[in-house]
């Protein structure tokens, strides 16, 4: 998981000798600075996805009803905290893919044209799926999602013009929502006539169920959107892919906005 990962000695050795190192670049990747100091390959190309986004990186926000994010003793309150979940935008994914292609093509000029062709073909698929999201939102009378969980999907919802409410911010370590948060979200479910309360893939659903039990009808479905924060090598060995997960997420979004 992005928020708790710490590299092993073997990981550090792999990084030290690699040709291209790609990382997200947010606060959770603070360990990268020390890891790169141990680089053996002095010609290593390093790509920070947050740097690729530049000014398009979004700050974490606290929307109405959201439980305040515990800062864990951060000393510099004035420094903005950026939303690290940059891969959950299909537009961002195109930028990242092209940047990685450009970098690898410089290192392996022999195969550069193949990389470029594959990149353009893949980006066309990403763009087509982004269009499918936009069409689905436009066709829906409902334009709001509500999460009884953390909310790592701001890049996705901003891309598609979806409003949202959530119990916690994207990088919050909180697992228990306050009474006020539960009451606010339950009232929003009633007010908006929402038929679905969302969670992330790793949630136990306890907060979402408490919200459901606090609504008037108590008949909402609880569905999970996959934030891809805990994809394992086992998932990948079974053929799980970014496009596959984002297509599945589209189906969940359509059900939630129905």
DADAPE-V547239 format. One line per field, one symbol per residue. ss: DSSP state (H for helix, E for strand, L for the rest). psi: psi as a letter, one per 30 degrees, with the letter a starting at -180 (. if undefined). A space follows every 50 residues. Layout:
BEGIN
ss=???
psi=???
END
This chain:
BEGIN
ss=LLLLLLLLHHHHHHHHHLLEEEELLLHHHLHHHHHHHLLLLLLLEEEEHH HHHHHHLLELLLLLLLLLLLLLLLLLLLLLLELLLHHHLHHHHHHHHHHH HHHHHHHLHHHHHHHHHHHHHHHHHHHHHHHHHHHHHHLLLLLEEEELLL LLLHHHHHHHLLEEEELLLLLLLLLLLLHHHHHHHHHHHHHHLLLEEEEE LLLLLHHHHHHHHLLLLLLLEEEEELLLLLLLHHHHHLLLLHHHHHHHHH HHHHHHHL
psi=keffkkkleeeeeeefglekkklegaefgffeeeeffgkejfgkkkjjee eeebffkkkkljlkfkkkkkfhgkfiffkkjkjfhffgkfeeeeeeeeee eeeeeefifegeeeeeeeeeeeeeeeeeeeeeeeeeeefkekgkkkkhal jggeeeeeefhkllllellegkgkfkkleeeeeeeeeeeeefhkfkklll fglfgeeeeeeefflefhgkkjlkkjfgfhklfeeefggkleeeeeeeee eeeeeff.
END
